[in-house]
């Protein structure tokens, strides 16, 4: 039976984030790019970053159940088989839908459906050092993906400003996108260090 690895998921995330940052740097360096081209590049980058972060989180949760159902069984107050395959673990987390969470608070709520509050995963993800990056990640991704008045309002709240034309237009300036990426990579590296497998 194949087992999922939190450590491998964290390493893969860091590698993929580095590739996204390199992509934005290559595109921005390519001539000629209009201001809109550059903004779109960062809109796409924040969507891709969010996707990678979702994958990291789901992989961690699946691995935690897949490698040892003890904690999950205690949390749910029912006995689960000792060995469950990846697909069953994903079903326990996502049901018939896809993996999703609503912002930082929703992410922590989702994680706490799999592991208890004192577990190392929600402790790391809930660390105040990552709050800013997580809030910006979700809000800016939603604005880039949906471009609605509600998503724009949430993005403005997340960045603490009164106006912006797009997520990409904001992210492309003052090293903002790499700053978010570096924070999330630091979280992934902390997860990798804490994970037993």
C-alpha positions in Angstrom: 0.0 0.0 0.0 1.4 3.4 -0.9 1.7 5.9 1.8 1.5 9.7 1.5 4.4 11.8 2.9 4.0 15.2 4.6 7.7 15.8 4.2 7.6 15.1 0.4 4.5 17.3 0.0 6.2 20.2 1.8 9.4 19.7 -0.4 7.3 19.6 -3.6 5.5 22.8 -2.5 8.7 24.7 -2.0 10.1 23.5 -5.4 6.8 24.5 -7.1 6.7 27.9 -5.5 10.3 28.6 -6.6 9.2 27.7 -10.1 6.2 30.1 -10.0 8.5 32.9 -8.8 11.0 32.1 -11.5 8.1 32.1 -14.1 7.1 35.6 -13.0 10.6 36.9 -13.2 11.2 35.4 -16.7 7.9 36.8 -18.0 8.5 40.3 -16.5 12.1 40.3 -17.9 10.8 39.4 -21.4 10.4 42.4 -23.6 8.1 44.0 -24.4 5.4 43.6 -21.7 2.7 46.1 -21.2 1.6 47.1 -17.7 -1.5 44.9 -18.2 0.5 42.0 -19.4 2.6 42.2 -16.3 -0.5 42.5 -14.0 -2.0 39.4 -15.7 1.2 37.5 -15.2 0.9 38.1 -11.4 -2.9 37.4 -11.5 -2.1 34.0 -12.9 0.8 33.5 -10.5 -1.4 34.1 -7.4 -4.0 31.6 -8.7 -1.2 29.0 -9.3 0.3 29.7 -5.9 -3.1 29.1 -4.2 -3.5 25.8 -6.2 -0.1 24.6 -4.9 -1.0 25.6 -1.4 -4.3 23.7 -1.6 -2.4 20.7 -2.8 0.1 21.0 0.0 -2.7 21.2 2.6 -4.8 18.3 1.2 -1.6 16.1 0.9 -0.7 16.8 4.5 -4.2 15.9 5.7 -4.4 12.8 3.6 -0.9 11.7 4.8 -1.9 12.2 8.5 -4.8 9.8 8.1 -3.1 7.5 5.6 -0.1 6.9 7.8 -1.9 6.5 11.2 -5.6 6.6 11.8 -5.3 6.8 15.6 -5.6 10.6 15.9 -8.4 10.8 13.3 -10.2 8.0 15.1 -9.9 9.7 18.5 -11.1 13.0 17.0 -14.1 11.5 15.3 -14.8 9.2 18.3 -15.1 6.1 16.0 -12.7 3.4 15.0 -11.3 3.5 11.5 -9.2 0.8 9.9 -5.5 1.0 10.6 -4.7 1.1 6.9 -6.8 3.2 4.5 -5.7 4.0 1.0 -5.2 7.5 -0.3 -8.5 7.7 -2.1 -10.5 6.8 1.0 -8.6 9.3 3.0 -9.4 12.0 0.4 -13.0 11.0 0.5 -13.1 11.4 4.3 -11.7 15.0 3.9 -13.6 16.1 0.8 -16.6 13.9 0.5 -18.0 14.0 -3.1 -16.7 17.5 -3.7 -13.3 19.0 -4.1 -10.9 20.3 -1.5 -11.6 23.9 -0.6 -11.4 26.3 2.4 -12.6 29.8 3.0 -9.6 32.0 3.9 -7.2 31.4 6.8 -9.9 30.8 9.4 -11.6 28.3 7.1 -8.3 26.6 6.5 -7.7 26.1 10.3 -11.3 24.9 10.7 -10.8 22.3 7.9 -7.5 21.1 9.4 -9.1 20.7 12.8 -11.6 18.3 11.2 -8.7 15.9 10.8 -6.4 16.7 13.7 -7.1 18.2 17.1 -6.3 21.8 18.1 -3.0 21.0 19.8 -1.6 19.0 16.9 1.6 20.4 15.2 -0.2 21.1 11.9 -2.8 23.6 13.1 -0.2 25.0 15.5 2.1 25.8 12.6 -0.6 27.0 10.1 -2.1 29.1 12.9 1.2 30.8 13.8 0.9 34.6 13.6 4.0 34.7 11.5 1.9 33.3 8.6 -1.4 35.1 9.1 -0.6 38.0 6.8 0.5 35.8 3.9 -2.5 33.4 4.3 -5.0 36.2 4.3 -3.5 37.8 1.3 -3.1 34.5 -0.6 -6.8 33.7 -0.3 -8.2 37.3 -0.8 -5.9 38.1 -3.7 -6.5 34.7 -5.4 -10.2 35.2 -5.1 -10.1 38.7 -6.6 -7.8 37.4 -9.4 -10.1 34.5 -10.1 -13.5 36.1 -9.7 -13.1 39.9 -10.1 -16.3 40.6 -8.2 -17.1 43.5 -6.0 -17.1 41.2 -2.9 -13.7 39.7 -3.8 -12.3 43.1 -4.4 -13.5 44.4 -1.0 -11.9 41.4 0.7 -8.7 41.9 -1.2 -8.6 45.5 -0.2 -9.2 44.6 3.5 -6.4 42.0 3.3 -3.8 44.5 1.9 -5.1 47.4 4.1 -5.6 49.8 1.2 -8.6 51.6 -0.2 -8.1 50.9 -3.9 -6.3 48.7 -6.4 -7.2 47.8 -10.0 -6.3 44.1 -9.8 -4.5 41.5 -7.7 -1.7 41.4 -10.2 -1.3 45.1 -10.3 -0.7 45.1 -6.6 1.4 42.0 -6.4 3.9 43.1 -9.1 5.1 46.0 -7.1 7.5 46.3 -4.1 8.5 42.6 -4.1 5.0 41.7 -2.7 4.5 38.4 -4.6 7.9 36.9 -3.5 7.2 38.1 0.0 4.0 36.1 0.2 5.8 33.1 -1.4 8.7 33.2 1.0 6.3 33.2 4.0 4.4 30.2 2.7 7.7 28.4 1.9 8.8 29.0 5.5 5.6 27.5 6.7 6.1 24.5 4.4 9.7 24.0 5.7 8.4 24.2 9.3 5.8 21.6 8.4 8.4 19.4 6.9 10.6 19.6 10.0 7.7 18.8 12.3 6.2 15.9 10.3 7.1 12.4 11.3 6.8 11.0 7.8 
